[in-house]
Amino acid sequence: MSEIQDYKSSLGDVSSRKFETFSYLPPMDAAKIRKQVEYIVSNGWNPAIEHTEPENAFDHYWYMWKLPMFGETDVDRILAEAEACHKAHPNHHVRLIGYDNYKQSQGTAMVIYRGPIKA
């Protein structure tokens, strides 16, 4: 049996904290973020953007950037909103969400921009 890799993460070391599944992977570039938005649109999910201060990412609700983009299928428009949120709040984490309106839950959620982490 193979050994399980331990991901060093602790509450005391803020730079080691992980968010969602994608945070264990290298940061996504613009092409990979675009692929995720295309996946959200292809599943018919409603995209939404949220943001928060890095120090509040674990124990507070995130701020919603405008309303969810109900029925939006233009990938470039969704990416433009995510970029606008990042430009308006450069020190915040920005999260992309795909809401599944049939299951009444999040189909996916990932941090696509990370703010600077204060130790």
VEXDREN-2710 file (C-alpha; in Angstrom, 1 decimal):
% VEXDREN-2710
k/r/px/py/pz
1/MET/0.0/0.0/0.0
2/SER/1.3/3.5/-0.8
3/GLU/1.9/6.1/1.7
4/ILE/-0.6/9.0/1.9
5/GLN/1.0/12.4/1.3
6/ASP/0.6/14.8/4.2
7/TYR/-0.3/18.4/3.2
8/LYS/1.1/20.6/5.8
9/SER/-1.6/23.0/6.8
10/SER/-2.3/24.5/10.2
11/LEU/-4.3/27.3/11.7
12/GLY/-1.2/28.8/13.1
13/ASP/0.6/29.1/9.8
14/VAL/-1.7/31.3/7.6
15/SER/0.4/30.8/4.4
16/SER/-0.3/27.0/4.6
17/ARG/-4.1/27.2/4.7
18/LYS/-6.1/25.6/1.9
19/PHE/-9.5/26.6/0.6
20/GLU/-11.1/24.2/-1.8
21/THR/-9.8/21.2/-3.8
22/PHE/-8.1/23.4/-6.3
23/SER/-6.0/25.1/-3.7
24/TYR/-3.9/21.9/-3.4
25/LEU/-2.9/22.4/-7.1
26/PRO/-0.6/25.1/-8.5
27/PRO/-2.4/28.4/-9.1
28/MET/-4.6/28.5/-12.2
29/ASP/-3.6/30.7/-15.1
30/ALA/-6.1/32.7/-17.2
31/ALA/-6.7/29.7/-19.6
32/LYS/-7.5/27.3/-16.7
33/ILE/-9.9/29.8/-15.1
34/ARG/-11.6/30.2/-18.5
35/LYS/-12.0/26.4/-18.7
36/GLN/-13.7/26.4/-15.3
37/VAL/-16.1/29.2/-16.4
38/GLU/-16.8/27.2/-19.5
39/TYR/-17.6/24.2/-17.4
40/ILE/-20.0/26.2/-15.2
41/VAL/-21.8/27.5/-18.3
42/SER/-21.9/24.1/-20.0
43/ASN/-23.6/22.6/-17.0
44/GLY/-26.3/25.4/-17.0
45/TRP/-25.2/26.6/-13.6
46/ASN/-25.5/30.3/-12.5
47/PRO/-22.1/31.9/-12.0
48/ALA/-21.5/34.2/-9.0
49/ILE/-18.4/36.0/-7.7
50/GLU/-17.6/36.5/-4.0
51/HIS/-14.7/38.1/-2.2
52/THR/-13.3/38.5/1.3
53/GLU/-10.3/39.6/3.3
54/PRO/-7.7/36.8/3.6
55/GLU/-7.9/36.9/7.4
56/ASN/-11.7/36.3/7.3
57/ALA/-11.8/33.6/4.7
58/PHE/-12.5/30.8/7.2
59/ASP/-14.8/32.2/9.8
60/HIS/-16.9/34.8/8.0
61/TYR/-19.4/34.9/5.2
62/TRP/-17.9/36.1/1.9
63/TYR/-19.1/39.3/0.3
64/MET/-21.2/38.9/-2.8
65/TRP/-19.9/40.8/-5.8
66/LYS/-23.2/42.1/-7.3
67/LEU/-26.0/39.5/-7.7
68/PRO/-25.4/36.0/-9.1
69/MET/-25.4/36.2/-12.9
70/PHE/-28.6/34.2/-13.5
71/GLY/-28.7/32.7/-17.0
72/GLU/-25.4/34.3/-18.1
73/THR/-23.7/32.2/-20.8
74/ASP/-21.1/34.7/-22.1
75/VAL/-17.8/33.4/-20.7
76/ASP/-16.0/36.7/-21.4
77/ARG/-18.6/38.7/-19.5
78/ILE/-18.3/36.3/-16.4
79/LEU/-14.5/36.6/-16.6
80/ALA/-14.8/40.4/-16.9
81/GLU/-16.9/40.5/-13.7
82/ALA/-14.3/38.4/-11.8
83/GLU/-11.5/40.6/-13.0
84/ALA/-13.5/43.8/-12.0
85/CYS/-14.0/42.3/-8.5
86/HIS/-10.3/41.6/-8.3
87/LYS/-9.3/45.1/-9.4
88/ALA/-11.8/46.7/-7.0
89/HIS/-10.5/44.5/-4.1
90/PRO/-6.9/43.7/-4.9
91/ASN/-6.2/42.6/-1.3
92/HIS/-9.1/40.1/-1.1
93/HIS/-9.5/36.5/-2.1
94/VAL/-12.0/36.2/-5.0
95/ARG/-14.1/33.1/-5.4
96/LEU/-16.0/31.8/-8.5
97/ILE/-19.1/29.8/-7.7
98/GLY/-21.5/27.9/-10.0
99/TYR/-24.9/27.5/-8.5
100/ASP/-27.0/24.5/-9.6
101/ASN/-30.6/25.7/-9.6
102/TYR/-32.0/22.2/-9.9
103/LYS/-30.2/20.8/-6.9
104/GLN/-30.4/24.1/-5.0
105/SER/-26.7/24.0/-4.1
106/GLN/-23.3/25.0/-5.3
107/GLY/-22.1/22.9/-8.2
108/THR/-18.6/24.2/-7.8
109/ALA/-16.6/26.9/-6.0
110/MET/-13.0/27.8/-6.2
111/VAL/-10.7/30.7/-5.2
112/ILE/-9.4/32.2/-8.5
113/TYR/-7.5/35.2/-7.1
114/ARG/-5.7/35.1/-3.8
115/GLY/-5.0/38.3/-1.8
116/PRO/-1.7/38.8/0.0
117/ILE/-1.6/36.7/3.2
118/LYS/-0.6/38.6/6.4
119/ALA/1.3/36.6/8.9
END
